[in-house]
């Protein structure tokens, strides 16, 4: 039995198979090229991250724990135990003072502090505003934010947020007719007792005594 038509398709079939093989080889080449480019990009990112980590202070403190109201005696012990730890921290020429709306930009570090203060001020009455929220707003990891804030201000991020709240509270006690409880809620303290405790630790006076002293300085 003869198949006279079949031989005419063999060259076309071979060409089709060759074209498919070339297309597959080209696809594999492009895939390998994309993978190589992706690996190079990841490697560059890793190198950049390593350079940033190399620039961080060598000393690392544990992440701050959620705020708890310590007993007065424990507060004193905590203060006394911080001294040797702070001696191990980097000793900058000066700390950047934390004041709401009162920081002049003279360096990249001070620009960071100014931006951080602005973020806290925008969330002043939000009692749920946390260090995680601050790090997210500044596009930083919590660890990097912790080290940077501590190196620049001598305070942990949770203390940084609290100081801004307390200084705004002092401004309100001085210039407004709000009660102490109203001021506490306005600056993000859900518990006026916590507010009074931390206010006294910062200003050496309870809020009512502070307000009274401002109205009757003599």
PAKE-332227 format. One record per atom (N, C-alpha, C): y, x, z. Coordinates in pm, whole numbers, plus 50000, padded with zeros to 5 digits. Layout:
BEGIN
YXZ ...
% end
This chain:
BEGIN
498805008650000 500005000050000 501245008950000 502195006049917 503405014249903 504605006949961 505525015250017 506785009750069 507935016849998 508265012649880 509275019849800 510665019149861 510965008949943 512315007349995 512555015950119 511505018750196 511625025750324 512275039350315 511935047550218 512555061050214 514065060650203 514635050450147 516095049950132 516805048250268 516135042950371 516765040650501 516625052450597 515695061350562 515435072650653 516685081350671 517415085250568 518625093450588 519665086150672 519835073150649 520815065550727 520415064650874 519085062750894 518585062151030 518815075351102 518575086351032 518805099651092 520285101751123 521155097451031 522595098751054 523045090351174 522465078451187 522815069751300 522385076151432 521165081651434 520685088251555 521535100451589 521945107851485 522795119551507 524155115451562 524705104451507 526005099551555 525915095051701 524825088251734 524645083951873 524505095951967 523775106251920 523605118152003 524935125352023 525755126051917 527075132451929 527995124452022 527935111152009 528765102752095 528375104352241 527065104952266 526585106752404 526995120352458 526895130652374 527285144052417 528775144652447 529585138052364 531035137852386 531385130352514 530655119352537 530895111652659 530555120052783 529445127252778 529075135852889 530115146852911 530635152152801 531655162652811 532915157352879 533335145252838 534535139352898 534315136153045 533115131053079 532825128053219 532855140653304 532275151353254 532275163953328 533685169353343 534505167553239 535885172253246 536675164453350 536475151153353 537165142953453 536735146653594 535445148953610 534935152853743 535535166153785 535625175753690 536175188853723 537645187753761 538405179353688 539815177353721 539975170953858 539115161053886 539175154254017 538865163954130 537865172454110 537525182254213 538675192054236 539335196254126 540465205354140 541605198554218 541845185554189 542895178354261 542565177254409 541305173954440 540895172954580 541015186354650 540675197054577 540775210354635 542225213854665 543135210154571 544565212854594 545075205054714 544635192254725 545045184354841 544535190554970 543295195254966 542715201455086 543485213955124 543885221955022 544645234055051 546015230755108 546665220255052 547965216155104 547855211355249 546805203555277 546595198755414 546345210355509 545585220355461 545305231955547 546575239655575 547475240755474 548735247755497 549595240355600 549575226755592 550325218955691 549755220755831 548425220955839 547795222855969 548075236756025 548165246755937 548455260255982 549855261456040 550755252255995 552135252756043 552325245556176 551315237856218 551435230556343 551345240056461 551925236156576 551795244456697 550335246356733 550035258156785 548655261456817 548125253156933 549035249257028 548595242057147 548505227257117 547415220857148 547235206657123 546935199457252 547675188857278 547455180757397 546605168657359 545865162657452 545115150457421 546065139157389 545595129657309 546415118257271 546795110057393 548015104357395 548445096557511 547625083957527 547375080357651 546625068357682 547585056557695 547065044157688 547935032357704 548675032757837 549865026857837 550705027357956 550035019958071 550045026258189 549575020058311 550585022758420 550735013358508 551695014858617 551055022958728 551455035558748 550845043758852 551455040558988 550695043559093 551225042059228 552305052559249 553285050059335 554375059659356 553885073559389 552815074459472 552315087559511 551685094559392 550935086759311 550325092659192 551375097359095 552505090159088 553585094158997 554105107959033 554245110659164 554735123659207 553735134559175 552455131459195 551435141459164 551405144559017 551605133858935 551595136058791 552745144958750 553915142858814 555075151158780 554825165658815 554195167858932 553975181558976 552935188558891 552005180658832 550955186958753 551405189758611 552555184158569 552995186358432 553635199858412 554125205858521 554865218358509 554055229558444 552805232558495 552045243358431 551665240058289 551445227058258 551085223658122 552255225758028 553455221958071 554615223557984 554925238157958 554525246958050 554785261158029 553965266657915 552855259557880 552025264057771 552515259257637 553445249457636 553925243857511 554895253357442 555065251557306 556085259557237 557445257457301 558235268057312 559515267357380 560645267957278 561045256357219 562125256657120 563445260557184 564385264257099 565685268257150 566325257357233 566195244957189 566715233557265 565955221157223 565855211457314 565275198657281 566335189857217 565905180857131 566825171357068 566955159357160 568145156657207 568355145557298 568105132357226 567475123157297 567125110157238 568195100157277 568995095657180 570035085857206 570065075957091 569975062957118 570055053157011 571365054256934 571275055556803 572445055956715 573435066856755 572935078056802 573865088456844 573285102356818 572695104256699 572125117156663 572715121656529 573305133356526 573865138756403 572795146856331 572725145256199 571685151956121 572125166256091 571395175956144 571695189856114 570465197456068 569295191156072 568075197856027 567045187555989 565975192155924 564895183055886 564255176956010 564095185156115 563505179956239 564365169056300 565685170756299 566555160656355 566585148156267 566405150056136 566275138356048 565045130356085 563945137356119 562735130556161 562975122556289 563645128856387 563915121956513 564825109956490 565845111656405 566755100556375 565985088956313 565075092056221 564295081456157 563375074756259 562775082756347 561895077156450 562675068156544 563885072356583 564725064056670 565055050956599 565375051756470 565705039656395 564535029856389 563315035256371 562135026556366 561935019556501 562095027156610 561935021156744 563015010556767 564235013356725 565325003656744 565054990756668 564454991956548 564144979956471 563074971456539 562284977756624 561204970656693 561454970056844 562724970556883 563094971757024 562504960457109 562554948157062 562084936857142 560604933957123 559954941657037 558524939557010 557684947157113 557164939857210 556384946257317 555074952057265 554604947557147 553354952357091 553534964857006 554774969156986 555014981056904 554394993256971 553585000656896 552785011456955 553035024656884 552425035256937 552505048356874 551875047856735 550785040156721 550145038656590 551115032456489 551885022456533 552875016156445 553965026256406 554385034456501 555405044456473 554905054756374 553675059656393 553125069556301 552965063756162 552575050956154 552425044356024 553785043155955 554825039456029 556165037955971 556715051255922 556335062355987 556815075555948 555865082455851 554775075555812 553785081155719 553195094155773 552845094155901 552245105855965 550985101656039 550095111156058 548935108556143 549405108656289 548625102256376 548995101856518 549005115856579 548055124156535 547965137656591 549185145856551 549575145356423 550735153056378 552025147856443 552145134456452 553325128556516 553405132856662 552275132756730 552235136656871 552755150956888 552215160056808 552605174156821 554075176256785 554535169256681 555915171156635 556915165656737 556695153456783 557605147356881 557605155457010 556435159757054 556345167457178 557075180757165 556925187457049 557575200357029 559085199057021 559585187956964 561025186356942 561755180357062 561095171657137 561785164457245 561215167257383 560055173557389 559435175757519 558775163357574 558665152957493 558055140357535 556965136357438 555945129657490 554915124157404 555495112157329 554875107857219 555415096257146 555565083757231 554615081357323 554715069357407 555905070557503 556175082657551 557345084957636 558625084057553 558565088957430 559695088357337 560135073857316 559165065157288 559465050957266 560045044857393 559445048257507 559885042457634 561315046757669 561645059457644 562995064357677 564055057157594 563775054857467 564725047657383 564925033457435 563835026957474 563925013457530 564775013457657 564525023357744 565235023857872 566715026857852 567045035557758 568455038757735 569185026857673 568485019357588 569105007157536 569274996957650 568314996457742 568424987457857 569644991057941 569875004157960 571045008358038 572335003957969 572365004857836 573545000357761 573764985257782 572664977557778 572784963157795 573214959457936 572684966358034 573084963658174 574564966558195 575084976258120 576484980158135 577434970858061 577014966257942 577974959457856 577714944557837 576584939257887 576284925157866 576204917758000 576084904657990 575954896258108 574504891858130 573574898458065 572164894958077 571624898558215 570644890958259 569974894458384 569024906058360 568514911758469 567594922958456 566334918758381 565814906858412 564604902058344 564874900058195 566044894558162 566384892458020 566504905857947 567084915658012 567194928857952 565804934857932 564934933158031 563574938558020 562864933057897 562924919957879 562274913857763 562944918157633 564244919857636 564984923257515 564644937357466 564244946157556 563904959857516 562394962157512 561614951357513 560184952557487 559284954057607 559754950557728 558904950857846 558514936557882 557224933457876 556764920057912 556744917858062 556664928858137 556574927858282 557804934358345 558684926458406 559894932158467 559594942558574 558424941558640 558074951558741 557834965058677 557124965158563 556944977558488 558294983258447 559144974258398 560474978358354 561244984858467 561234978558585 561954984058700 561394997658741 560074998758737 559425011458775 559875022858684 559775020658553 560125031358458 561635033858454 562415023258475 563875024858477 564275033858594 563695031658709 564015039958824 563575054358802 562405056158737 561935069758708 562895077058615 563545069658525 564465075858429 565865077958486 566375068058563 567765068458608 567925069858760 566825071058831 566855072658978 567445060559049 567535049458980 568025037059041 567265025358983 567025015059064 566475002759011 567514995958922 567104987758828 568064981458736 569194974058807 568874966358910 569934958858981 570934968359046 570414978959110 571294988759173 572134995959069 571544998758954 572275005358846 573404996358796 573094983558777 574084974158730 575214972458833 574844971858960 575824970359065 576724982659073 576134994459057 576925006759061 577935007358948 577565002358831 578485002258717 579664992758742 579364981258803 580434971458827 581294975158947 580684982259042 581444986359162 581215001159187 581835009659107 581585024159116 581925029959253 582835023859325 583205029159456 582455021859567 
% end
